[in-house]
Amino acid sequence: MTKVIFTEEATDNLISQARFIYELTLDVEKADKYLLTMKAYIVQTLNYFPKLGRSAEEYGENIRKLVHKNYTILYLLDKDTIHVITIYKENLPNI
């Protein structure tokens, strides 16, 4: 299995998305469930299928792009580590 590490930016992205869900619903459980479910999906998927995402060389060497429920997950595939770089809503620009 490959180790999956979230960068500070990717962690901030997840927290921001959970905060947005909370602001819409005012439901802490829904926000927490989103956060835990999304993180678990990323870790499990990339652990077992590190090359599942398509190549995204436009972002850099060994960068891959995985899309899940309208979210784009950019990650760097290293020898024995996967670095989740950023996570953003598919319809938002990646700046």
Beta strands, then each sheet from edge to edge (+ up, - down):
strand 1: 3-6
strand 2: 54-55
strand 3: 63-68
strand 4: 71-77
strand 5: 81-89
sheet 1: 1+ 5+ 4- 3+ 2-
end
